[in-house]
Amino acid sequence: TGIAYVLMNSAFPRLTTPVIGIVTFIYPVVAIIIDWALYAHPLRPTQAAGMALIALATLGVRLGWRFPIRRISAA
């Protein structure tokens, strides 16, 4: 854990804000995968859903997805 935090925090000055946000969420995903693979703890549906959402967000940041902005006219 300590090594992971040192590596992440040393990389932050060279990363953009969206990438930093994604990197901070990758750590829990790796922890869940290691817990499942090494210690045979079952993967819960909420954990799987959270991992899928993190993967989707990571993909969105890497591909530059943007939310459509709706302009509300002053009536």
PyMOL Python script that loads the backbone (N, CA, C, O; Angstrom):
from pymol import cmd

cmd.read_pdbstr("""\
ATOM      1  N   THR A   1       0.826  -1.191   0.000  1.00  0.00           N
ATOM      2  CA  THR A   1       0.000   0.000   0.000  1.00  0.00           C
ATOM      3  C   THR A   1       0.867   1.250   0.000  1.00  0.00           C
ATOM      4  O   THR A   1       0.610   2.203  -0.736  1.00  0.00           O
ATOM      5  N   GLY A   2       1.890   1.231   0.830  1.00  0.00           N
ATOM      6  CA  GLY A   2       2.771   2.395   0.902  1.00  0.00           C
ATOM      7  C   GLY A   2       3.466   2.674  -0.409  1.00  0.00           C
ATOM      8  O   GLY A   2       3.573   3.826  -0.830  1.00  0.00           O
ATOM      9  N   ILE A   3       3.940   1.620  -1.060  1.00  0.00           N
ATOM     10  CA  ILE A   3       4.617   1.779  -2.354  1.00  0.00           C
ATOM     11  C   ILE A   3       3.647   2.326  -3.397  1.00  0.00           C
ATOM     12  O   ILE A   3       4.010   3.188  -4.196  1.00  0.00           O
ATOM     13  N   ALA A   4       2.421   1.826  -3.387  1.00  0.00           N
ATOM     14  CA  ALA A   4       1.424   2.301  -4.349  1.00  0.00           C
ATOM     15  C   ALA A   4       1.139   3.786  -4.158  1.00  0.00           C
ATOM     16  O   ALA A   4       1.037   4.531  -5.133  1.00  0.00           O
ATOM     17  N   TYR A   5       1.010   4.216  -2.911  1.00  0.00           N
ATOM     18  CA  TYR A   5       0.742   5.632  -2.656  1.00  0.00           C
ATOM     19  C   TYR A   5       1.927   6.517  -3.031  1.00  0.00           C
ATOM     20  O   TYR A   5       1.734   7.616  -3.550  1.00  0.00           O
ATOM     21  N   VAL A   6       3.139   6.059  -2.777  1.00  0.00           N
ATOM     22  CA  VAL A   6       4.322   6.842  -3.160  1.00  0.00           C
ATOM     23  C   VAL A   6       4.376   6.990  -4.671  1.00  0.00           C
ATOM     24  O   VAL A   6       4.639   8.081  -5.176  1.00  0.00           O
ATOM     25  N   LEU A   7       4.131   5.913  -5.394  1.00  0.00           N
ATOM     26  CA  LEU A   7       4.151   5.975  -6.859  1.00  0.00           C
ATOM     27  C   LEU A   7       3.050   6.890  -7.392  1.00  0.00           C
ATOM     28  O   LEU A   7       3.286   7.695  -8.293  1.00  0.00           O
ATOM     29  N   MET A   8       1.847   6.764  -6.832  1.00  0.00           N
ATOM     30  CA  MET A   8       0.741   7.595  -7.298  1.00  0.00           C
ATOM     31  C   MET A   8       1.005   9.067  -7.014  1.00  0.00           C
ATOM     32  O   MET A   8       0.827   9.912  -7.892  1.00  0.00           O
ATOM     33  N   ASN A   9       1.427   9.379  -5.796  1.00  0.00           N
ATOM     34  CA  ASN A   9       1.644  10.785  -5.440  1.00  0.00           C
ATOM     35  C   ASN A   9       2.827  11.395  -6.169  1.00  0.00           C
ATOM     36  O   ASN A   9       2.838  12.602  -6.407  1.00  0.00           O
ATOM     37  N   SER A  10       3.810  10.608  -6.525  1.00  0.00           N
ATOM     38  CA  SER A  10       4.931  11.153  -7.288  1.00  0.00           C
ATOM     39  C   SER A  10       4.543  11.403  -8.747  1.00  0.00           C
ATOM     40  O   SER A  10       5.170  12.219  -9.422  1.00  0.00           O
ATOM     41  N   ALA A  11       3.521  10.712  -9.234  1.00  0.00           N
ATOM     42  CA  ALA A  11       3.078  10.899 -10.615  1.00  0.00           C
ATOM     43  C   ALA A  11       2.101  12.070 -10.758  1.00  0.00           C
ATOM     44  O   ALA A  11       1.945  12.595 -11.861  1.00  0.00           O
ATOM     45  N   PHE A  12       1.447  12.489  -9.686  1.00  0.00           N
ATOM     46  CA  PHE A  12       0.420  13.524  -9.766  1.00  0.00           C
ATOM     47  C   PHE A  12       0.875  14.830 -10.413  1.00  0.00           C
ATOM     48  O   PHE A  12       0.106  15.399 -11.187  1.00  0.00           O
ATOM     49  N   PRO A  13       2.078  15.339 -10.143  1.00  0.00           N
ATOM     50  CA  PRO A  13       2.460  16.606 -10.786  1.00  0.00           C
ATOM     51  C   PRO A  13       2.545  16.529 -12.313  1.00  0.00           C
ATOM     52  O   PRO A  13       2.480  17.557 -12.986  1.00  0.00           O
ATOM     53  N   ARG A  14       2.687  15.337 -12.855  1.00  0.00           N
ATOM     54  CA  ARG A  14       2.821  15.178 -14.302  1.00  0.00           C
ATOM     55  C   ARG A  14       1.510  14.780 -14.987  1.00  0.00           C
ATOM     56  O   ARG A  14       1.486  14.576 -16.200  1.00  0.00           O
ATOM     57  N   LEU A  15       0.435  14.670 -14.231  1.00  0.00           N
ATOM     58  CA  LEU A  15      -0.834  14.211 -14.786  1.00  0.00           C
ATOM     59  C   LEU A  15      -1.863  15.330 -14.784  1.00  0.00           C
ATOM     60  O   LEU A  15      -1.764  16.294 -14.024  1.00  0.00           O
ATOM     61  N   THR A  16      -2.861  15.178 -15.661  1.00  0.00           N
ATOM     62  CA  THR A  16      -3.966  16.129 -15.680  1.00  0.00           C
ATOM     63  C   THR A  16      -4.968  15.758 -14.585  1.00  0.00           C
ATOM     64  O   THR A  16      -4.939  14.642 -14.066  1.00  0.00           O
ATOM     65  N   THR A  17      -5.833  16.674 -14.241  1.00  0.00           N
ATOM     66  CA  THR A  17      -6.795  16.453 -13.168  1.00  0.00           C
ATOM     67  C   THR A  17      -7.721  15.268 -13.438  1.00  0.00           C
ATOM     68  O   THR A  17      -7.930  14.463 -12.530  1.00  0.00           O
ATOM     69  N   PRO A  18      -8.288  15.117 -14.643  1.00  0.00           N
ATOM     70  CA  PRO A  18      -9.143  13.938 -14.875  1.00  0.00           C
ATOM     71  C   PRO A  18      -8.384  12.623 -14.724  1.00  0.00           C
ATOM     72  O   PRO A  18      -8.935  11.648 -14.212  1.00  0.00           O
ATOM     73  N   VAL A  19      -7.144  12.585 -15.157  1.00  0.00           N
ATOM     74  CA  VAL A  19      -6.357  11.355 -15.040  1.00  0.00           C
ATOM     75  C   VAL A  19      -6.057  11.062 -13.572  1.00  0.00           C
ATOM     76  O   VAL A  19      -6.075   9.900 -13.164  1.00  0.00           O
ATOM     77  N   ILE A  20      -5.784  12.080 -12.781  1.00  0.00           N
ATOM     78  CA  ILE A  20      -5.548  11.880 -11.351  1.00  0.00           C
ATOM     79  C   ILE A  20      -6.795  11.285 -10.693  1.00  0.00           C
ATOM     80  O   ILE A  20      -6.697  10.383  -9.861  1.00  0.00           O
ATOM     81  N   GLY A  21      -7.953  11.795 -11.072  1.00  0.00           N
ATOM     82  CA  GLY A  21      -9.202  11.255 -10.544  1.00  0.00           C
ATOM     83  C   GLY A  21      -9.377   9.787 -10.857  1.00  0.00           C
ATOM     84  O   GLY A  21      -9.812   9.015 -10.002  1.00  0.00           O
ATOM     85  N   ILE A  22      -9.047   9.399 -12.060  1.00  0.00           N
ATOM     86  CA  ILE A  22      -9.176   7.998 -12.454  1.00  0.00           C
ATOM     87  C   ILE A  22      -8.141   7.133 -11.742  1.00  0.00           C
ATOM     88  O   ILE A  22      -8.463   6.034 -11.290  1.00  0.00           O
ATOM     89  N   VAL A  23      -6.917   7.608 -11.636  1.00  0.00           N
ATOM     90  CA  VAL A  23      -5.854   6.830 -10.982  1.00  0.00           C
ATOM     91  C   VAL A  23      -6.214   6.529  -9.532  1.00  0.00           C
ATOM     92  O   VAL A  23      -5.928   5.438  -9.040  1.00  0.00           O
ATOM     93  N   THR A  24      -6.835   7.478  -8.847  1.00  0.00           N
ATOM     94  CA  THR A  24      -7.186   7.240  -7.454  1.00  0.00           C
ATOM     95  C   THR A  24      -8.265   6.177  -7.305  1.00  0.00           C
ATOM     96  O   THR A  24      -8.383   5.565  -6.243  1.00  0.00           O
ATOM     97  N   PHE A  25      -9.058   5.945  -8.356  1.00  0.00           N
ATOM     98  CA  PHE A  25     -10.071   4.900  -8.298  1.00  0.00           C
ATOM     99  C   PHE A  25      -9.560   3.547  -8.779  1.00  0.00           C
ATOM    100  O   PHE A  25     -10.210   2.528  -8.546  1.00  0.00           O
ATOM    101  N   ILE A  26      -8.417   3.518  -9.441  1.00  0.00           N
ATOM    102  CA  ILE A  26      -7.861   2.250  -9.912  1.00  0.00           C
ATOM    103  C   ILE A  26      -7.353   1.420  -8.732  1.00  0.00           C
ATOM    104  O   ILE A  26      -7.450   0.193  -8.746  1.00  0.00           O
ATOM    105  N   TYR A  27      -6.815   2.086  -7.718  1.00  0.00           N
ATOM    106  CA  TYR A  27      -6.252   1.382  -6.566  1.00  0.00           C
ATOM    107  C   TYR A  27      -7.271   0.450  -5.901  1.00  0.00           C
ATOM    108  O   TYR A  27      -6.932  -0.707  -5.654  1.00  0.00           O
ATOM    109  N   PRO A  28      -8.502   0.890  -5.598  1.00  0.00           N
ATOM    110  CA  PRO A  28      -9.469  -0.039  -5.002  1.00  0.00           C
ATOM    111  C   PRO A  28      -9.818  -1.216  -5.912  1.00  0.00           C
ATOM    112  O   PRO A  28     -10.061  -2.323  -5.432  1.00  0.00           O
ATOM    113  N   VAL A  29      -9.841  -0.980  -7.211  1.00  0.00           N
ATOM    114  CA  VAL A  29     -10.130  -2.073  -8.145  1.00  0.00           C
ATOM    115  C   VAL A  29      -9.042  -3.137  -8.060  1.00  0.00           C
ATOM    116  O   VAL A  29      -9.335  -4.332  -8.019  1.00  0.00           O
ATOM    117  N   VAL A  30      -7.791  -2.700  -8.034  1.00  0.00           N
ATOM    118  CA  VAL A  30      -6.677  -3.648  -7.927  1.00  0.00           C
ATOM    119  C   VAL A  30      -6.749  -4.394  -6.596  1.00  0.00           C
ATOM    120  O   VAL A  30      -6.494  -5.597  -6.554  1.00  0.00           O
ATOM    121  N   ALA A  31      -7.090  -3.707  -5.519  1.00  0.00           N
ATOM    122  CA  ALA A  31      -7.207  -4.353  -4.214  1.00  0.00           C
ATOM    123  C   ALA A  31      -8.297  -5.429  -4.228  1.00  0.00           C
ATOM    124  O   ALA A  31      -8.103  -6.511  -3.675  1.00  0.00           O
ATOM    125  N   ILE A  32      -9.427  -5.142  -4.847  1.00  0.00           N
ATOM    126  CA  ILE A  32     -10.511  -6.125  -4.926  1.00  0.00           C
ATOM    127  C   ILE A  32     -10.087  -7.326  -5.758  1.00  0.00           C
ATOM    128  O   ILE A  32     -10.382  -8.465  -5.395  1.00  0.00           O
ATOM    129  N   ILE A  33      -9.401  -7.087  -6.866  1.00  0.00           N
ATOM    130  CA  ILE A  33      -8.954  -8.186  -7.724  1.00  0.00           C
ATOM    131  C   ILE A  33      -7.934  -9.059  -6.989  1.00  0.00           C
ATOM    132  O   ILE A  33      -7.998 -10.285  -7.073  1.00  0.00           O
ATOM    133  N   ILE A  34      -7.002  -8.442  -6.274  1.00  0.00           N
ATOM    134  CA  ILE A  34      -6.013  -9.223  -5.515  1.00  0.00           C
ATOM    135  C   ILE A  34      -6.698 -10.019  -4.418  1.00  0.00           C
ATOM    136  O   ILE A  34      -6.358 -11.179  -4.191  1.00  0.00           O
ATOM    137  N   ASP A  35      -7.658  -9.411  -3.736  1.00  0.00           N
ATOM    138  CA  ASP A  35      -8.405 -10.102  -2.685  1.00  0.00           C
ATOM    139  C   ASP A  35      -9.131 -11.317  -3.250  1.00  0.00           C
ATOM    140  O   ASP A  35      -9.153 -12.378  -2.627  1.00  0.00           O
ATOM    141  N   TRP A  36      -9.714 -11.163  -4.413  1.00  0.00           N
ATOM    142  CA  TRP A  36     -10.426 -12.269  -5.066  1.00  0.00           C
ATOM    143  C   TRP A  36      -9.463 -13.346  -5.557  1.00  0.00           C
ATOM    144  O   TRP A  36      -9.704 -14.534  -5.347  1.00  0.00           O
ATOM    145  N   ALA A  37      -8.363 -12.934  -6.215  1.00  0.00           N
ATOM    146  CA  ALA A  37      -7.452 -13.901  -6.827  1.00  0.00           C
ATOM    147  C   ALA A  37      -6.582 -14.632  -5.801  1.00  0.00           C
ATOM    148  O   ALA A  37      -6.386 -15.843  -5.907  1.00  0.00           O
ATOM    149  N   LEU A  38      -6.068 -13.916  -4.825  1.00  0.00           N
ATOM    150  CA  LEU A  38      -5.130 -14.533  -3.883  1.00  0.00           C
ATOM    151  C   LEU A  38      -5.801 -15.150  -2.657  1.00  0.00           C
ATOM    152  O   LEU A  38      -5.337 -16.163  -2.135  1.00  0.00           O
ATOM    153  N   TYR A  39      -6.872 -14.549  -2.209  1.00  0.00           N
ATOM    154  CA  TYR A  39      -7.499 -15.009  -0.970  1.00  0.00           C
ATOM    155  C   TYR A  39      -8.852 -15.677  -1.180  1.00  0.00           C
ATOM    156  O   TYR A  39      -9.506 -16.073  -0.215  1.00  0.00           O
ATOM    157  N   ALA A  40      -9.271 -15.803  -2.427  1.00  0.00           N
ATOM    158  CA  ALA A  40     -10.503 -16.498  -2.814  1.00  0.00           C
ATOM    159  C   ALA A  40     -11.751 -15.911  -2.149  1.00  0.00           C
ATOM    160  O   ALA A  40     -12.716 -16.632  -1.894  1.00  0.00           O
ATOM    161  N   HIS A  41     -11.733 -14.615  -1.870  1.00  0.00           N
ATOM    162  CA  HIS A  41     -12.941 -13.977  -1.366  1.00  0.00           C
ATOM    163  C   HIS A  41     -13.900 -13.776  -2.532  1.00  0.00           C
ATOM    164  O   HIS A  41     -13.488 -13.364  -3.617  1.00  0.00           O
ATOM    165  N   PRO A  42     -15.169 -14.064  -2.310  1.00  0.00           N
ATOM    166  CA  PRO A  42     -16.124 -13.919  -3.417  1.00  0.00           C
ATOM    167  C   PRO A  42     -16.286 -12.458  -3.835  1.00  0.00           C
ATOM    168  O   PRO A  42     -16.222 -11.542  -3.014  1.00  0.00           O
ATOM    169  N   LEU A  43     -16.492 -12.277  -5.112  1.00  0.00           N
ATOM    170  CA  LEU A  43     -16.721 -10.953  -5.669  1.00  0.00           C
ATOM    171  C   LEU A  43     -18.219 -10.676  -5.600  1.00  0.00           C
ATOM    172  O   LEU A  43     -19.018 -11.395  -6.199  1.00  0.00           O
ATOM    173  N   ARG A  44     -18.593  -9.638  -4.872  1.00  0.00           N
ATOM    174  CA  ARG A  44     -20.005  -9.297  -4.709  1.00  0.00           C
ATOM    175  C   ARG A  44     -20.498  -8.524  -5.924  1.00  0.00           C
ATOM    176  O   ARG A  44     -19.712  -7.868  -6.607  1.00  0.00           O
ATOM    177  N   PRO A  45     -21.800  -8.601  -6.195  1.00  0.00           N
ATOM    178  CA  PRO A  45     -22.351  -7.873  -7.341  1.00  0.00           C
ATOM    179  C   PRO A  45     -22.091  -6.361  -7.269  1.00  0.00           C
ATOM    180  O   PRO A  45     -21.838  -5.734  -8.298  1.00  0.00           O
ATOM    181  N   THR A  46     -22.151  -5.778  -6.086  1.00  0.00           N
ATOM    182  CA  THR A  46     -21.898  -4.344  -5.971  1.00  0.00           C
ATOM    183  C   THR A  46     -20.440  -4.018  -6.293  1.00  0.00           C
ATOM    184  O   THR A  46     -20.149  -2.977  -6.883  1.00  0.00           O
ATOM    185  N   GLN A  47     -19.530  -4.903  -5.905  1.00  0.00           N
ATOM    186  CA  GLN A  47     -18.122  -4.692  -6.229  1.00  0.00           C
ATOM    187  C   GLN A  47     -17.901  -4.795  -7.734  1.00  0.00           C
ATOM    188  O   GLN A  47     -17.183  -3.985  -8.321  1.00  0.00           O
ATOM    189  N   ALA A  48     -18.524  -5.798  -8.356  1.00  0.00           N
ATOM    190  CA  ALA A  48     -18.393  -5.971  -9.804  1.00  0.00           C
ATOM    191  C   ALA A  48     -18.979  -4.767 -10.542  1.00  0.00           C
ATOM    192  O   ALA A  48     -18.405  -4.297 -11.525  1.00  0.00           O
ATOM    193  N   ALA A  49     -20.117  -4.271 -10.070  1.00  0.00           N
ATOM    194  CA  ALA A  49     -20.731  -3.105 -10.705  1.00  0.00           C
ATOM    195  C   ALA A  49     -19.842  -1.872 -10.541  1.00  0.00           C
ATOM    196  O   ALA A  49     -19.669  -1.099 -11.483  1.00  0.00           O
ATOM    197  N   GLY A  50     -19.287  -1.692  -9.359  1.00  0.00           N
ATOM    198  CA  GLY A  50     -18.387  -0.568  -9.134  1.00  0.00           C
ATOM    199  C   GLY A  50     -17.147  -0.647 -10.007  1.00  0.00           C
ATOM    200  O   GLY A  50     -16.698   0.364 -10.548  1.00  0.00           O
ATOM    201  N   MET A  51     -16.596  -1.837 -10.145  1.00  0.00           N
ATOM    202  CA  MET A  51     -15.420  -2.017 -11.003  1.00  0.00           C
ATOM    203  C   MET A  51     -15.771  -1.719 -12.460  1.00  0.00           C
ATOM    204  O   MET A  51     -14.975  -1.119 -13.182  1.00  0.00           O
ATOM    205  N   ALA A  52     -16.959  -2.137 -12.890  1.00  0.00           N
ATOM    206  CA  ALA A  52     -17.383  -1.860 -14.263  1.00  0.00           C
ATOM    207  C   ALA A  52     -17.558  -0.357 -14.493  1.00  0.00           C
ATOM    208  O   ALA A  52     -17.187   0.158 -15.548  1.00  0.00           O
ATOM    209  N   LEU A  53     -18.119   0.342 -13.510  1.00  0.00           N
ATOM    210  CA  LEU A  53     -18.287   1.792 -13.647  1.00  0.00           C
ATOM    211  C   LEU A  53     -16.939   2.503 -13.682  1.00  0.00           C
ATOM    212  O   LEU A  53     -16.760   3.456 -14.440  1.00  0.00           O
ATOM    213  N   ILE A  54     -15.996   2.049 -12.871  1.00  0.00           N
ATOM    214  CA  ILE A  54     -14.659   2.640 -12.892  1.00  0.00           C
ATOM    215  C   ILE A  54     -13.994   2.390 -14.239  1.00  0.00           C
ATOM    216  O   ILE A  54     -13.351   3.282 -14.792  1.00  0.00           O
ATOM    217  N   ALA A  55     -14.147   1.172 -14.771  1.00  0.00           N
ATOM    218  CA  ALA A  55     -13.574   0.854 -16.088  1.00  0.00           C
ATOM    219  C   ALA A  55     -14.211   1.725 -17.171  1.00  0.00           C
ATOM    220  O   ALA A  55     -13.516   2.212 -18.063  1.00  0.00           O
ATOM    221  N   LEU A  56     -15.517   1.921 -17.098  1.00  0.00           N
ATOM    222  CA  LEU A  56     -16.212   2.758 -18.074  1.00  0.00           C
ATOM    223  C   LEU A  56     -15.748   4.214 -17.975  1.00  0.00           C
ATOM    224  O   LEU A  56     -15.547   4.877 -18.993  1.00  0.00           O
ATOM    225  N   ALA A  57     -15.582   4.704 -16.749  1.00  0.00           N
ATOM    226  CA  ALA A  57     -15.109   6.076 -16.566  1.00  0.00           C
ATOM    227  C   ALA A  57     -13.678   6.233 -17.082  1.00  0.00           C
ATOM    228  O   ALA A  57     -13.342   7.245 -17.697  1.00  0.00           O
ATOM    229  N   THR A  58     -12.847   5.237 -16.832  1.00  0.00           N
ATOM    230  CA  THR A  58     -11.473   5.271 -17.326  1.00  0.00           C
ATOM    231  C   THR A  58     -11.456   5.309 -18.848  1.00  0.00           C
ATOM    232  O   THR A  58     -10.704   6.077 -19.447  1.00  0.00           O
ATOM    233  N   LEU A  59     -12.273   4.490 -19.461  1.00  0.00           N
ATOM    234  CA  LEU A  59     -12.372   4.483 -20.910  1.00  0.00           C
ATOM    235  C   LEU A  59     -12.860   5.832 -21.435  1.00  0.00           C
ATOM    236  O   LEU A  59     -12.352   6.340 -22.434  1.00  0.00           O
ATOM    237  N   GLY A  60     -13.845   6.402 -20.755  1.00  0.00           N
ATOM    238  CA  GLY A  60     -14.361   7.703 -21.165  1.00  0.00           C
ATOM    239  C   GLY A  60     -13.320   8.801 -21.095  1.00  0.00           C
ATOM    240  O   GLY A  60     -13.249   9.653 -21.981  1.00  0.00           O
ATOM    241  N   VAL A  61     -12.501   8.785 -20.033  1.00  0.00           N
ATOM    242  CA  VAL A  61     -11.452   9.797 -19.914  1.00  0.00           C
ATOM    243  C   VAL A  61     -10.403   9.595 -20.995  1.00  0.00           C
ATOM    244  O   VAL A  61      -9.963  10.560 -21.620  1.00  0.00           O
ATOM    245  N   ARG A  62     -10.005   8.368 -21.219  1.00  0.00           N
ATOM    246  CA  ARG A  62      -8.969   8.084 -22.218  1.00  0.00           C
ATOM    247  C   ARG A  62      -9.426   8.417 -23.631  1.00  0.00           C
ATOM    248  O   ARG A  62      -8.617   8.826 -24.464  1.00  0.00           O
ATOM    249  N   LEU A  63     -10.725   8.244 -23.911  1.00  0.00           N
ATOM    250  CA  LEU A  63     -11.248   8.522 -25.253  1.00  0.00           C
ATOM    251  C   LEU A  63     -11.785   9.945 -25.395  1.00  0.00           C
ATOM    252  O   LEU A  63     -12.212  10.344 -26.479  1.00  0.00           O
ATOM    253  N   GLY A  64     -11.764  10.708 -24.306  1.00  0.00           N
ATOM    254  CA  GLY A  64     -12.199  12.100 -24.371  1.00  0.00           C
ATOM    255  C   GLY A  64     -13.702  12.277 -24.479  1.00  0.00           C
ATOM    256  O   GLY A  64     -14.171  13.243 -25.081  1.00  0.00           O
ATOM    257  N   TRP A  65     -14.468  11.347 -23.898  1.00  0.00           N
ATOM    258  CA  TRP A  65     -15.917  11.500 -23.929  1.00  0.00           C
ATOM    259  C   TRP A  65     -16.320  12.752 -23.175  1.00  0.00           C
ATOM    260  O   TRP A  65     -15.710  13.099 -22.164  1.00  0.00           O
ATOM    261  N   ARG A  66     -17.349  13.430 -23.666  1.00  0.00           N
ATOM    262  CA  ARG A  66     -17.880  14.631 -23.020  1.00  0.00           C
ATOM    263  C   ARG A  66     -19.389  14.492 -22.871  1.00  0.00           C
ATOM    264  O   ARG A  66     -20.056  13.887 -23.710  1.00  0.00           O
ATOM    265  N   PHE A  67     -19.910  15.056 -21.801  1.00  0.00           N
ATOM    266  CA  PHE A  67     -21.349  15.095 -21.624  1.00  0.00           C
ATOM    267  C   PHE A  67     -21.902  16.224 -22.477  1.00  0.00           C
ATOM    268  O   PHE A  67     -21.296  17.293 -22.554  1.00  0.00           O
ATOM    269  N   PRO A  68     -23.044  16.003 -23.119  1.00  0.00           N
ATOM    270  CA  PRO A  68     -23.633  17.102 -23.896  1.00  0.00           C
ATOM    271  C   PRO A  68     -24.115  18.199 -22.929  1.00  0.00           C
ATOM    272  O   PRO A  68     -24.714  17.921 -21.891  1.00  0.00           O
ATOM    273  N   ILE A  69     -23.833  19.436 -23.306  1.00  0.00           N
ATOM    274  CA  ILE A  69     -24.219  20.569 -22.460  1.00  0.00           C
ATOM    275  C   ILE A  69     -25.488  21.178 -23.037  1.00  0.00           C
ATOM    276  O   ILE A  69     -25.535  21.575 -24.201  1.00  0.00           O
ATOM    277  N   ARG A  70     -26.495  21.242 -22.210  1.00  0.00           N
ATOM    278  CA  ARG A  70     -27.756  21.861 -22.639  1.00  0.00           C
ATOM    279  C   ARG A  70     -27.776  23.290 -22.180  1.00  0.00           C
ATOM    280  O   ARG A  70     -27.509  23.587 -21.016  1.00  0.00           O
ATOM    281  N   ARG A  71     -28.089  24.161 -23.080  1.00  0.00           N
ATOM    282  CA  ARG A  71     -28.207  25.575 -22.732  1.00  0.00           C
ATOM    283  C   ARG A  71     -29.679  25.887 -22.500  1.00  0.00           C
ATOM    284  O   ARG A  71     -30.543  25.592 -23.325  1.00  0.00           O
ATOM    285  N   ILE A  72     -29.921  26.481 -21.374  1.00  0.00           N
ATOM    286  CA  ILE A  72     -31.294  26.857 -21.036  1.00  0.00           C
ATOM    287  C   ILE A  72     -31.470  28.331 -21.392  1.00  0.00           C
ATOM    288  O   ILE A  72     -30.751  29.205 -20.907  1.00  0.00           O
ATOM    289  N   SER A  73     -32.446  28.570 -22.252  1.00  0.00           N
ATOM    290  CA  SER A  73     -32.664  29.957 -22.682  1.00  0.00           C
ATOM    291  C   SER A  73     -33.452  30.700 -21.599  1.00  0.00           C
ATOM    292  O   SER A  73     -34.336  30.143 -20.949  1.00  0.00           O
ATOM    293  N   ALA A  74     -33.105  31.952 -21.435  1.00  0.00           N
ATOM    294  CA  ALA A  74     -33.818  32.795 -20.470  1.00  0.00           C
ATOM    295  C   ALA A  74     -35.132  33.214 -21.102  1.00  0.00           C
ATOM    296  O   ALA A  74     -35.149  33.910 -22.116  1.00  0.00           O
ATOM    297  N   ALA A  75     -36.206  32.797 -20.512  1.00  0.00           N
ATOM    298  CA  ALA A  75     -37.522  33.105 -21.100  1.00  0.00           C
ATOM    299  C   ALA A  75     -38.206  34.239 -20.406  1.00  0.00           C
ATOM    300  O   ALA A  75     -39.316  34.614 -20.783  1.00  0.00           O
TER     301      ALA A  75
END
""", "prot")
cmd.dss("prot")
cmd.show_as("cartoon", "prot")
cmd.util.cbc("prot")
cmd.orient("prot")
